[in-house]
Amino acid sequence: MSGRSRKKGRKPQSRAYLRLTKPERRLVEEGLDRGDSCRKIAELLGRSPSTVHDEVERHRYVSSPKAQAGEHAPEEGLGDACPRLGAWPRCCNGCSHRKGYGCSRKPRVFYDARLAQKEADAVLSEARRGVDETEGSFLEKVAVIEDCLARGLSPEQIAHAHPELGRCASTIYEWTGRGYAGLSNMELRSKVSYKPRKHSGGGGRHASRHSPDRSHSAFCALPEGIRKGAWEMDTVEGRKGLDRQCLLALYHRPTSFQLALLLAEKTPACVEAGLGLVSRALGGAEGMRRVFGTVLTDNGEEFSDEAALAAIFGERPGETRLYCCDTMSAWQKGGCERNHSEIRKILPKGKGIMFDRLDEEDCSLLMGEVNSEIRGKDGWSCPSLRLLEAFGPDARALLDAFHIELIGPDRIVLEPACLVDLHRKEGKPALR
């Protein structure tokens, strides 16, 4: 062993993590308070002296005068105020006038491990907020995202439909939330505040007008497989008190497929006429039985003729295929209610869309857009394809009868513009 004495302390070595840690910064402050040299502190940490010197110089904070308290010490002129500030230790730590008591020289500056760590963490956090893209590739990806958002697609659908972006849904949410390249949260439907629900003062349920064997309780008593495979039926209204026309919505729970049939009025006769079109498309009662095994409907006046509706759905003596929700309990057919939000992307409430000016072609386009929308809960397939998988020729008959086309994800427009542009192009009356 060499006669030369080894210096105490840890030997500096190459590090994968170059930043000083919080405990190391505390050791730096304690060494300064003791009056240790830069080299002694460096040996204690196993760092180079220049690392310690630069750490102290970068994180000196003014304590006096009070008007500048907490600010970074100025880079120049400190040596004129006190020799300790112009050379090591470059701060007032370790001075006999601890914390400046009895010292008339200003400014007084100290190294503070807590403030140094807080500042270092803030710098690291800010560095992580950037985008790991070249300017060109970033702008290209933002252009794709902007186009998809403008057509009503969600970040989840964008990430799945455009894997070439190499970005997940959370990243698209993040870019949008930070307003990168003009993106805005206003383009994200789910982030727009909903109006508070209005609650009736009664607080209780009204008696159902339907027979007990068609009640929601009877529906809940069915085997789980039958309930999960049911259809839900409801109506979608236009401008309240102005539009006579409305939509009859039929939603299939397993596939998320939704028929939207135009009704002249919200009456039992019009509902039966709309369902009659479905029955003819499927070849009559047997076709309705194959597709519409079980149906859960609203308790509205338009569905009050339960015998007529049951007959259309192919119900035979001694069986029940049609069931009704309790009054004031729309949540019992929650799938249909939630899927109305997809229809409302194209026919929003309070935007002046006139349902009375809709025609069958508009409904076909509406169903094509909504049922071509890929959804995560359906394994990133679209409702039209899932309906074809479930019902084969019967599903094809429905799609053909109501002219429902499969639209690619790059052509979907889940906005009123898809119908407004159609009316403008074909010279139809404006919808607004």
Protein Blocks (a to p, Z undefined) as FASTA:
>chain_A
ZZbdcdedjdddddfblbdcfklmmmmmmmmmnopafklmmmmnopafklmmmmmmmmcc
cfbdfklgoiacdfehklmmpmklmmcehiaehiabgghioiabdcdddddfklmmmmmm
mmmmmmmmpccddfklmmmmmmmmmmmmmnopafklmmmmmmmnopafklmmmmmmnopg
hiafklpmklpccddddddfklpacddfbdfklcmklmmmpcfklmmmpccdddddddeh
kambdcdddddfklopacddddfbdcfklmmmmmmmmmmmnopjklmmmmmmpacddfbf
klmmmmlmmmmnopaehiafbdcddehilklmmmlmmmmmmmmmmmcghklpafklgcfk
lmmmmmmmmmmpccfkloopafklmmmmmnmmmmmmmmmmnopacddfklgccbfklmmm
mmmmnopacfZZ
